[in-house]
């Protein structure tokens, strides 16, 4: 057997076989070049995407800082608005005027005004019910029920102009 292998190796390749091998080699070289180009394109695309991601992260961080600044300014404005509203509405109890946004504060003011109006109405109704006419009460005849006979005589003399 080793003689057969030796004979096969010693035989020269035919020109057709050599042309086939060369065409296969050329195809494989083209495939390698195409693969290397694809890898280079993917590497370039990956680098571009990493750059875009980095820029997006920086923009996101800047936006977060801007958002924090805006939130702080909003909170200060809401706080000042709350103080102003409490000052301008002294009839509404301060603990009723609350809220974290301007809309919530406005809503609490409306509720407070409604409560103040209902309390005022109730107090006015109570005041009308307990109203006492101005001036002295009308005179009514004296009741002699609890008086002793001596007191009755003294009263009668006093009414006639006498001294008691």
Residue pairs with C-beta under 8 A, 6 or more apart in sequence:
13 21
78 99
78 100
78 101
78 102
78 105
81 102
81 105
82 97
82 98
82 99
82 105
85 97
85 105
85 109
86 92
86 94
86 97
89 97
89 109
89 112
89 113
91 116
92 109
92 112
92 113
92 115
92 116
93 112
96 108
96 111
96 112
96 115
97 105
97 108
97 109
97 112
98 104
98 105
98 108
99 105
99 106
99 107
99 108
142 155
144 152
144 155
147 155
154 164
157 163
157 164
158 164
